[in-house]
């Protein structure tokens, strides 16, 4: 895959990610839910930290996380460029492009959303609000995709969790998260193809 095609893939993922987030942010309030199917719902939440809602404690935890993500994106971008330059497998290039797009998508939320939106609690947020909810680098990541495939009480005979209420799958995520997970999945499932020997010797990057 050429670098141009990889960048197009990154752009398309980013476009879908940001359009979906801005739509949700300007049409839903926090915890509002639309049931598409029993197993698929649009449920709006905002994530202050990392995956699964984890946060870095302390006054500068959020700022550190955002800056770390920006540095990581720089590394991933270089990995993409280097992989194309070395004519690595299309599996690898596609996976890196998806991971890069997902990482950039969530960085946009963290860097900009705090200063262009007001809050979404008990109201629908306004884009370019005069009363933003945060500051630069302290925005919250918008999540909305929810797939509760099964929900119920576990059998009593199970150790530890027996008889308790359980939901699978209870994570709420966004298009950027899907891109990252898909990229990582490609690297795991197609590991040998992704990290196989380059097609040719090192060449110049294609336009």
Order of alpha helices (4+ residues) and beta strands (2+ residues): alpha-beta-beta-alpha-alpha-beta-beta-beta-beta-alpha-alpha
